[in-house]
């Protein structure tokens, strides 16, 4: 193998590790798409990394510290209470940041003993109309203490169209990059998608089946869900505790 190939491969891998997308890597290296894909496939890095290395996930102790720091952050026209609500939505529902930024005030409801939010799932299409994005409602019990952050912000935002408004943007709500920037200011070791990963991990640890995970996260296939269940060891523990 040519030494220059090895150096080139290491550069591509490092750029991917930093979170760069394919097009950015292509611009930096001058390589074509299939060349970048080959290098990353051989390196086992076809999926983007978070831009930081962690062997654990976010848990309640760390979440408490994140929310405390968020209280003092006022960015992009949204005060700390708004960012606390945004973080709580990520924590409780595990949705993609692109599915949270455009939430309308009317998408949020308190139904009896539950906080219900209607999310438009961007990566899931209607069976009858593949071009139409589908809304899915998710509920969390009001006994969960983190619902309070969302409800308080929702009550304060009743006069707005969007839950996380930004009048300066074309859409009328915050860009997803804003969420990334705010989280990096709070802690360099977290990202929006890491909340989704953390929730899926802990649901699997607490015995959620692959089908339950698919239903909650609105995945089209069970592949990802099965991987979370397999890594959690919950099924092995369940079988270990059998009495027969």
C-alpha positions, 0 to 999 in steps of 0.5 A: 500500500502506498504511504500516501494512501494511508495518510489520506485515509487517516485524514478522512477518518479524522475529519469524520470523527470531528463530525464533518459530513461527506460533502465537507470531507470531499471539499477538504480532501478533493476526493470523490464521494465513492472514495470517501465512502470506501475509506470510511466503510473500511474504517467502520465509520460510515455513521457520523460520530458525535464530535466527542468520545463517550462510553456512557450516556446522559443520566439524571444526575448529569441532566440536572446539571445540564438544566441548571446551566441552561437556566442562565443561557439566553440565546437566539431570542430564547431565555433559559426557561425555553432552553430548559424546555427544549432539553426536557423535550429531547430527554423525555421524547428522544425526538430528532432536533429537526422534529422539535424546532418546528413544534407549534404551541397547538401541538402540545396538550395536557390530557388528563394525567399526561403531557401529549405532544404531536411530532411530525416525523420527517423521516417517515412517510405516509403509506397512502402518500409517500410525499406526506410527512406523518404526525405521531403523538407521544405522551409522558405522565405528568408525574415525571418531574421534567414535564414541568419545564415543558408545561411552564414554557408552553403556558408562557408561549400561548400567544406564539405560533411556535413553541421555540419561535425566532422571528428573524428566521424565514420559517419563524422558529429556531434553526437546528444549528442553534440547538447544537450551539447552545448545547455546546455552550452548556457542555462540550460532551453533549449533542441533540442526537446524544439525548436520543441515544441516551433515551433508547439505551435506558429504555432498553436497559429497563426492559423495553422490547425492540417493538416498543422502541420502534413504536416510540422512536418511529423507526421503520425497521427493527435493526436499530432497536434490536441493537439497543436491546442486544447491548443493554443485556436486559433480555439476558438478565430476564432469562437469567432470573427465570424460575423454570 
